[in-house]
Amino acid sequence: MKIQNDLVLRAARGEAIERYPVWLMRQAGRILPEYRAVRGSLSGFKELVETPERAAEVTIQPVDILGVDAAIIFSDILVVPEAMGLEYQMIEKKGPWFEKTIRSEEGLKFAQTEFDVEDRLGYVTEAIRITNKELNGRVPLIGFAGAPWTIFCYMTEGHGSKTFSEARKILYTNPTLAHELLSRITKVTIQYLKAQIKAGAHIVQVFDSWAGILGKEQYTEFGLKYMDQIAAAINEVPVTLFAKGAYNSVSDLAALDCNTVGVDWNMQMSEVRAAIGENRTLQGNLDPCVLYSSHQEVERQTNNMLNSFISRRHIVNLGHGVYPDVDPEKVKTFIKTVKSYEIQY
């Protein structure tokens, strides 16, 4: 099916664009009353993720309501460890919780790899198929997965953390275990992304939300090594790599076989562009907190960001996910400002 608005795909591939495309991480979520109504009709977050028809419904809402240039399938990065055998709960106002963790070789029984991904994660691929049918080619659909390092953090820590000290401890005390678990996560993640692509994802993004808690040397060994394997394996569609906080590794990330590099709001876009050159698309990077300010300030800050770009190879986004208490009307102002911006070069 031909995509009517393929700006995101063209920008990712470095092709000509008439304006910058825009979408938001976490756009299908709690900022929208329509999303809250759907979620409120179910038992909770996990039921929504695991019910393809409802997941497709909330995936499409931002396209209809906010006017974004792409949809991103509604799911969670933690479906991968659960499929591998490590079940999680999503506790309201606290986040994910794993009853068991992997901190020794014995725990690797909860890191299975020899299973049919479509069988265990078919609810995601079915949601992709339904979403594409309902979108009817209006915009592309983004598939995604968590990066191996970020998934490793949750599988070893058992919950969210500011430091992930238990996860990082293993890198020093048992690097062999760390590499074995990371390798297993990588294998399943590649299969999962390929299943999403086969189901109809037009582009995929790998989120390394906890990249910034590692130093450059450790991130090279325990993060980039596995991002590289994923990027090299996915050649069917454009690939975006987003490593939040990995300031010292942006050039190394851009050197991998990807189309787009995500940039968080603490990075200077002009410096990143200078560091990686013109052969990669950048994505980002408005501070999500800008959306708490007035409509006029949102417009001003957005234009400042757009003026900092020195290439058409750009997909506009926030520097991380939109926060749940942001006014959707401010998001609309952000999107309208991007859409009305005239590229100067």
N, C-alpha and C positions, 0 to 999 in steps of 0.2 A: 504494500500500500504506500502510495506517495505521501510524504509528509508535507502539508501545506505550509506550515511555518517551520522551516528547517534551519533557522538562524543559529541555534546552539550547535548543531552538527557542522554547519559550514565554518563557524568560528573555531570549533575544535580542530577541524582539519586544515585551518589556515587558508580557507577560501574567502572570496570576496563577500563582504556583508554591507548592507545599506545602513544598518544601525547596530549598536551593541545589543546582544540578547541578554535577558535577565531572568533569573529564578532565584529562590532562596532555599538554603538548607533548613530543614524542618518546616517547610511551608505548609505541608499537610499535617496540621497539628492544632494545638490548643489556642492559637490566636483566633481561630474561626469559631463562632458560635455554632455554625453548621456541623463542624467536627465534634464539638462537645455534645451536640444532640445525638449524633450517631453513637458515640462512645457511651453516652449515658443509657442507651437502650440495651447495652451489653453488660456482661459481668465485669469487664475491665479491659485493660490494654492488650493483654495476650489474646483474648477472644477476638478482639478487633483485628489483630495481626493475622490470626489463624482462620479468619472467615473471609474467603476471597472476594465475595460480592461486596462486603462492607469495606474491606481494605481498598478495593477499586473505587468505591464511592468517595472515600475521603482523599484518595490520590487525585481525583479529578477536580475536587472542590476548588483548589487554588487557581486552576486554569480558568474555571468559570467565574470565580469571585474576584480574584486579584489580577488576572490577566497576565500571568507569567508565561514565558516562552518555552517552558518544558514542564512536564510532570515528573515526579520522582516516586517510585512505587512505595506505598506505605508499608513499612516493615520495621525490623530492628536488627542491629548487627549481631545480637546474641542468639539469633535463631541457629547460627552455625555451631557454637558449642553445645547447644541443646541437641541438635541433630547428631553430634558426635558422642552424645551420651551423658552430658553434664547439664542436668535440668536447672532452669532458673525460674525465679518468681519476680514479678515486677510489683514492688510494694509502693503504694501511693505515697507521694511526698518524700520517699526515701530512695527510690531507684531500684536497680536490679540486686537480687540476692541469690547466691548459690549455696545450697545446703552443704554440698561437698566441694572440695577444691583439689587441685593437682599440685602437690609439692614434693612428690617423690616418684620414683619409677612405678611404684605400686599403683599410684593414681592414674597412670596412663591408660588403665582400663576404661576410663571415662573420656578417652580421646580416640575414639574409633575412626577408622578411615575406610574400611572395606564395607561400604553400604551404598545403596542406590540413593543418590541425592534427590532425585525426583520423587522417590517414595517418601522420604522423610520431610522434604521441603516443598512438596508439590503444592501446598497452599499458597506459596509465594509465586510460583510459576503460573498457577491458575489465576491469581490476582492480576498478573501481568497480561495474560491473554484477555481477560475480561476488560481490563482498563483500555487496552488497545482497541478492542471492539467498540467500546463506548466513546473513546476519543475520536475514532473514525478519521485518523490522520491529521487532526488539528495541530498537534505539537508532538515532538518526540518524547519518549518515555525513558527515564534514567533508571537503570538498575544499580545496585550497590552492595557492598560488603564491608565489614570492618577489616582493617589491616591485621596481619598476624600478630604484631606486637600488642596492639590494643586488645585483641581477643585474648591473648596470653595473659594480659594484666587481669582480666576478669576471671579467667579460669584458675588462676593461681591465688589471687587475692580473695575472691569470692563476693566482692561488692565494690562499689565505687570508693575512691580514696583520693586524697590530695597528693599523696606521695607514692603510692603503690610500692611501699617498701618491701612487702613480702615478695612481690613479683621481681623487683630489682635485686633482692637478696639472692635469688636463685641464679641470676646471671653470674654472680661471683662464686657462690658455693657449689653450684652444680651446672656449669655451662653445657655439659653433655645433655642433661635432661632438658634444659632450655631449648637447645637446638632441635632435639627430637620432637618436643611439643610444637615448636614453631613450624617445623617441617610438616607435621601432621595437619596443623591448621591451614597451612598454605595449600597442601594437596586438596583438601576439602573445599577451600575457598575458590580455587580455580575451577573445580567441577561445578560449584554453585553458581559462579558468574557465567559460565558457559551455558548452564541450564536456563538462567535468566535471559541470556541472549537468544538462545533457541526458542524461548517462549515469546520473544518479541521486544526485549530491551534494545534500544537504539544506541545507547552509550552507557558506560558503566563508570562508577566512581568508587575508589577505595579510600575509606576514612581511617586515618591513623590519628585518632583523637588524643592519644597519650604519647605521641612522638616527643613532645617537648620536655618530658621528664628524664630523658636520657641525654648524656653528653654525646658529642659528635662521634667519638670512637665507638662507644657502645651502640649508638643508633646505626652506625655503618654495619656492625656485625649482627645485631639482633633485630634491626628494623629494615634497613634498606635492602639487605641481602634477600629478604623474602618479598618485599615489594617488587624487586627486580624480577623474581621468578614469576610473579603474577602478571606483571606488565608484559613480559616476554611471551607468556602463554596466551594472552588475549589479543588476537589479531583480527577478530571479526568486526569489531566496532571500535570507535574512539574510546580511549581510556583516560580518566582523570585521576591523579594521585593527590591527595590532600593530607599533609602531615602537619598538624597544628603544633606550632611552637618550635618546629625544627629549623630555626633560623640559620644555623650553621651548615645545614645540609640541603638547602634549596637547590644549589647548583648540581649537587650529586643526584637529587631527585629528578631534576630536569634532564639529566643525562640518561635516565632510564628510558625504556621504549614506551613512552606515553605520549599523548597528544596535549594534555592540559595539566598544569600544576596549580593546585589551589593555594591561595595566599591568605593567611589570617590577618586580622586588623592591626597587629603589632608590627607588621612588615611594611617597609616603604616600597610602594609599587615601582617607583623609578629605579630604586636600587636593585630590586629583584630582576627587573627587565634588563638592566645593565649586566647583571651577573650571569643570566642564562641566555641572552641574545634573542634573536627573532624567530627561532625555529620551534618554539613552544608557545602554546596559548596559555595565558594566565587567567585565573578565575578568582574573583573576590572584589573588594575586601573591606567594605564599609563596616565600621564598628557597630555591632547589633544595638548598642546602647544609644546610638544616634537616633534610633526610631522612637525613643522616649521623649525627644525634644519636640518643639513646635513644627508645624507643617513647613513653615518658612525655613527653619533651621535644617530640617531633613533635606529640603530642596538644595539649600546652599552647600551642605556637607556632601551631598551626592554629586553635585556639579564640581566641587573641589576634587573629589576622587576621580571623576571622569576626566577632568583637565590634567590629571597626573599621568594618564596613560600616554604612551608614546608609540603605540602600535594598535592596529585593528585586531590583532590576535588577542581578543579579550572577551570573556564571558562575565558579566556583572553579577555579583552575589554579595552576601555579607561575608565578614571574616570568620564567621562560625554560624551556628543555627540561630534563627530568630527566637527571642525569648517569649514564653507563653503569655505574659501579661501585656504584650505590646498591642496597641490599638491597630486593628487591621486597616483603618483609614490612613495611618502613617505609612504602612507598608504600600498602600496604593499610591501615595505621594511619591515614595521612593521609586516605584516601578514606572509611574508616569513620567517622572523626571528623566529616567534613563531612556525611555522610549522617545522622548521629545528632543534628546540631545543630538546635536549635529556634529558628527565626527569631522575634525578639522584637517585631517591629513589623509 
